[in-house]
Amino acid sequence: MIDIQCLGSSSAGNAYRISDGQTVLLLEAGFPYKSIQRALQFKMSDITGCLITHEHLDHSKAAPDIMKAGINIYTSQGTADARGLSGHRLKVIKSLQQFTIGTWTILPFDIQHDVEEPLGFLLANTVCEKLVFLTDTYYCRHRFKDLTHIMVECNYSLDIVNQRVASGHLHPAQKKLLLHSHFGLDHVKDFLKANDTRNVEEIWLLHLSDGNSDADRFKREIQETTGALVRIADR
């Protein structure tokens, strides 16, 4: 059974621990290494590998220290180059080229963000559970079958953004940047409707904006859309 632990999910930092009961992975490393150590109760030896989606520091800050600790980092060449990552602990991966870490089979896929080579991840374990991890993108062209767990960014709602622009609390340029770099509530609904969610047990909404989101509303509307258990990642 897939177990998901959120260490933090916001512009201040993103990191998640996932386990299938056999292999433990870290998704993202967007906090100082010591903070990640504390959040994991210093059980870093449990971590078999760390997947990083892109170069922004709120997703990759601890990557160099994680490699120094003897843990492999799996990320794209574009991300590695942008962050200056190298060495035998760096495992360069490519979109749509499948690989394995322990009991996980992982398929990276391309996403759309304002960075060099961002990725999302589809993870499957040996008991046919499938988790899709999708964050920091404004579009996903891929479709997935037989999902059981979904971790997806739900950064904003367009009506809240428009209200904040109208009131002067958000600059129009910030709105433009937001719409071209992040998944909002409507994107999440469209993504869920376009994919096979019949067997989904759990949906995690990630990376909610402090000013442009409404956690209670987002949870309610996604539950109404899917009927699945919805969790809001801690910010």
C-alpha positions as CSV (number, residue, x, y, z in Angstrom):
1,M,0.0,0.0,0.0
2,I,1.3,3.4,-1.0
3,D,2.1,5.7,1.9
4,I,2.5,9.4,1.3
5,Q,4.1,11.9,3.7
6,C,4.2,15.6,2.9
7,L,7.2,17.4,4.3
8,G,6.1,20.7,2.9
9,S,4.3,22.0,-0.2
10,S,4.6,25.7,-1.1
11,S,6.8,28.3,-2.6
12,A,8.9,28.0,0.6
13,G,9.8,24.4,-0.3
14,N,8.5,21.1,-1.5
15,A,9.3,17.5,-0.5
16,Y,7.4,14.3,-0.1
17,R,8.2,10.8,1.2
18,I,6.5,7.9,-0.6
19,S,6.8,4.3,0.2
20,D,5.2,1.1,-1.1
21,G,6.2,-0.8,2.1
22,Q,9.5,-1.9,0.6
23,T,11.2,1.0,-1.2
24,V,11.2,4.5,0.1
25,L,11.6,7.5,-2.2
26,L,11.9,11.2,-1.8
27,L,10.0,13.3,-4.3
28,E,11.6,16.8,-4.5
29,A,14.2,18.2,-2.2
30,G,13.2,21.9,-1.8
31,F,14.3,22.5,1.8
32,P,17.7,22.7,3.4
33,Y,19.1,19.2,4.0
34,K,19.0,19.5,7.8
35,S,15.2,20.4,7.6
36,I,14.6,17.3,5.5
37,Q,16.6,15.2,8.0
38,R,14.5,16.5,10.9
39,A,11.2,15.9,9.0
40,L,12.3,12.3,8.4
41,Q,13.4,11.8,12.0
42,F,17.0,11.5,10.7
43,K,16.2,8.2,8.9
44,M,17.9,9.2,5.7
45,S,19.3,5.7,5.3
46,D,15.7,4.6,4.5
47,I,15.7,6.7,1.3
48,T,16.6,4.7,-1.8
49,G,16.5,7.6,-4.2
50,C,15.3,11.1,-4.8
51,L,13.3,12.3,-7.8
52,I,13.5,16.0,-8.8
53,T,11.1,17.6,-11.3
54,H,13.0,20.8,-12.1
55,E,15.7,23.3,-11.1
56,H,13.8,25.8,-9.0
57,L,15.2,25.9,-5.5
58,D,11.9,25.2,-3.8
59,H,12.1,21.8,-5.5
60,S,15.9,21.1,-5.6
61,K,17.6,23.0,-2.8
62,A,19.0,20.0,-0.9
63,A,20.0,18.0,-4.0
64,P,23.8,18.5,-3.6
65,D,23.7,17.5,0.1
66,I,21.5,14.5,-0.6
67,M,24.1,13.2,-3.1
68,K,26.8,13.8,-0.5
69,A,24.8,11.7,1.9
70,G,25.0,8.8,-0.5
71,I,21.6,9.0,-2.0
72,N,21.1,9.0,-5.8
73,I,19.3,11.9,-7.4
74,Y,17.2,11.2,-10.5
75,T,16.5,14.2,-12.7
76,S,16.8,15.5,-16.3
77,Q,20.0,16.7,-17.9
78,G,18.5,20.2,-18.1
79,T,17.8,20.3,-14.4
80,A,21.3,18.9,-13.6
81,D,23.0,21.5,-15.7
82,A,20.9,24.4,-14.3
83,R,21.7,23.3,-10.8
84,G,25.4,22.4,-11.5
85,L,24.8,18.8,-10.3
86,S,27.3,16.1,-11.3
87,G,29.0,12.9,-10.0
88,H,28.2,9.3,-9.7
89,R,25.2,9.9,-7.5
90,L,23.5,11.8,-10.3
91,K,21.3,9.6,-12.5
92,V,20.2,11.5,-15.6
93,I,16.7,10.4,-16.8
94,K,14.7,11.3,-19.9
95,S,11.1,11.8,-20.7
96,L,9.3,8.6,-21.6
97,Q,12.3,6.4,-20.8
98,Q,11.3,4.0,-18.0
99,F,13.6,3.0,-15.2
100,T,13.4,1.2,-11.8
101,I,14.4,2.0,-8.2
102,G,13.9,-0.9,-6.0
103,T,10.3,-2.1,-6.2
104,W,9.2,1.1,-8.1
105,T,9.0,1.3,-11.9
106,I,9.1,5.0,-12.9
107,L,8.1,6.7,-16.2
108,P,9.2,10.3,-16.4
109,F,7.1,12.5,-18.7
110,D,7.5,16.0,-20.1
111,I,5.6,19.0,-18.6
112,Q,5.4,22.7,-19.3
113,H,7.2,25.1,-17.0
114,D,9.5,28.1,-17.2
115,V,12.7,26.0,-16.8
116,E,15.1,23.9,-18.9
117,E,13.7,20.3,-18.8
118,P,10.9,19.8,-16.3
119,L,9.4,16.4,-15.7
120,G,6.5,14.7,-14.1
121,F,6.5,11.1,-12.8
122,L,4.3,8.0,-13.1
123,L,5.3,5.5,-10.4
124,A,4.1,1.9,-10.3
125,N,4.8,-0.8,-7.7
126,T,4.7,-4.6,-7.7
127,V,1.1,-4.8,-6.5
128,C,-0.2,-2.8,-9.4
129,E,-0.7,0.5,-7.6
130,K,0.0,3.6,-9.8
131,L,0.8,7.1,-8.6
132,V,1.1,10.1,-10.8
133,F,3.1,13.1,-9.6
134,L,2.5,16.4,-11.4
135,T,3.5,19.8,-10.2
136,D,4.7,23.2,-11.6
137,T,3.2,23.0,-15.0
138,Y,0.4,24.7,-16.9
139,Y,-0.4,21.8,-19.2
140,C,-0.1,18.0,-19.3
141,R,-0.5,16.3,-22.7
142,H,-0.2,12.8,-21.3
143,R,-3.0,10.4,-20.2
144,F,-2.7,7.7,-17.6
145,K,-4.6,4.4,-17.0
146,D,-5.3,2.5,-13.8
147,L,-4.2,5.2,-11.4
148,T,-4.7,4.6,-7.7
149,H,-3.0,7.7,-6.3
150,I,-2.7,11.2,-7.7
151,M,-0.4,14.0,-6.4
152,V,-1.2,17.1,-8.4
153,E,-0.5,20.8,-8.1
154,C,-3.6,23.0,-7.4
155,N,-2.0,26.4,-7.1
156,Y,-4.8,28.8,-7.6
157,S,-8.3,29.5,-8.8
158,L,-8.8,31.9,-11.7
159,D,-11.7,33.8,-10.1
160,I,-9.6,34.4,-6.9
161,V,-6.7,35.6,-9.0
162,N,-9.0,38.0,-11.0
163,Q,-10.5,39.4,-7.8
164,R,-7.0,40.1,-6.4
165,V,-5.9,41.8,-9.6
166,A,-9.1,43.9,-9.6
167,S,-8.5,44.9,-6.0
168,G,-4.8,45.8,-6.6
169,H,-3.4,43.0,-4.4
170,L,-1.9,41.2,-7.4
171,H,-0.1,42.8,-10.3
172,P,-1.3,41.8,-13.8
173,A,2.2,40.6,-14.7
174,Q,2.2,38.2,-11.7
175,K,-1.1,36.9,-13.0
176,K,0.4,36.3,-16.5
177,L,3.4,34.5,-14.9
178,L,1.1,32.3,-12.7
179,L,-1.1,31.2,-15.6
180,H,1.9,30.2,-17.7
181,S,3.7,28.2,-15.0
182,H,1.3,26.5,-12.7
183,F,-1.8,24.2,-12.5
184,G,-5.0,25.8,-11.2
185,L,-8.2,24.4,-10.0
186,D,-9.8,24.2,-13.4
187,H,-6.7,22.5,-14.8
188,V,-6.9,19.9,-12.1
189,K,-10.6,19.2,-12.9
190,D,-9.8,18.9,-16.6
191,F,-6.8,16.6,-15.9
192,L,-8.9,14.3,-13.7
193,K,-11.7,14.1,-16.2
194,A,-9.3,13.3,-19.0
195,N,-7.7,10.4,-17.1
196,D,-8.8,7.0,-15.7
197,T,-9.7,7.7,-12.1
198,R,-12.1,4.8,-11.6
199,N,-9.6,3.1,-9.2
200,V,-8.2,6.2,-7.5
201,E,-8.1,5.9,-3.7
202,E,-6.4,9.1,-2.8
203,I,-5.8,12.6,-4.4
204,W,-3.3,15.0,-2.9
205,L,-3.6,18.6,-3.9
206,L,-0.1,20.2,-3.8
207,H,1.5,23.6,-3.8
208,L,-1.5,25.8,-3.0
209,S,-0.8,29.5,-3.2
210,D,-1.0,31.4,0.0
211,G,-3.1,34.2,-1.6
212,N,-4.7,32.7,-4.6
213,S,-6.2,29.5,-3.2
214,D,-9.0,28.2,-0.9
215,A,-8.1,24.9,0.6
216,D,-11.6,24.0,1.8
217,R,-13.2,24.9,-1.5
218,F,-10.6,23.1,-3.5
219,K,-11.0,19.9,-1.4
220,R,-14.7,20.0,-1.7
221,E,-14.9,20.6,-5.4
222,I,-12.3,17.9,-6.2
223,Q,-14.2,15.4,-4.0
224,E,-17.4,16.2,-5.8
225,T,-15.6,15.8,-9.2
226,T,-14.1,12.4,-8.4
227,G,-15.7,10.9,-5.3
228,A,-12.2,10.0,-4.1
229,L,-10.5,10.9,-0.8
230,V,-8.9,14.3,-1.2
231,R,-6.0,15.5,1.0
232,I,-4.5,19.0,1.1
233,A,-0.7,18.9,1.3
234,D,0.7,20.8,4.3
235,R,2.1,24.2,3.4
